Amino acid sequence: MKLKGWKEVTPGAVILEAGNAIEFKTGSWRAFKPVWKKEHCIQCLLCWLYCPDMAIKVKDGRRAEFDYDFCKGCGICALECPGKKGIKAIIMVEEEK
């Protein structure tokens, strides 16, 4: 995938056409990334509900893997995760570059 240079994007990376946000893969902005611990997940879907980037996928009504192409690493999913028996299902780890 070829990334667009600063001269190729609109000022402020503003999306001018409806429905084209899928073209802006913002996952490379991350300093920390969320990791899903499936065994601690209670399928409450709070992570999906609060994710501002729609980087958490749901399949057949159940939480699925992250779409790291769009995850900016904000950590809201980990903050909102209640986990199972007090152990969070999402933890934030430093992104490997």
Rosetta blueprint (number, residue, H / E / L):
1 M L
2 K L
3 L L
4 K L
5 G L
6 W L
7 K L
8 E L
9 V L
10 T L
11 P H
12 G H
13 A H
14 V L
15 I L
16 L L
17 E L
18 A L
19 G L
20 N L
21 A H
22 I H
23 E H
24 F L
25 K L
26 T L
27 G H
28 S H
29 W H
30 R L
31 A L
32 F E
33 K E
34 P E
35 V E
36 W E
37 K L
38 K H
39 E H
40 H H
41 C L
42 I L
43 Q L
44 C L
45 L L
46 L H
47 C H
48 W H
49 L H
50 Y H
51 C L
52 P L
53 D L
54 M L
55 A L
56 I E
57 K E
58 V E
59 K E
60 D L
61 G L
62 R E
63 R E
64 A E
65 E E
66 F E
67 D L
68 Y L
69 D L
70 F L
71 C L
72 K L
73 G L
74 C L
75 G L
76 I H
77 C H
78 A H
79 L H
80 E H
81 C L
82 P L
83 G L
84 K E
85 K L
86 G L
87 I E
88 K L
89 A L
90 I E
91 I E
92 M E
93 V E
94 E E
95 E L
96 E L
97 K L
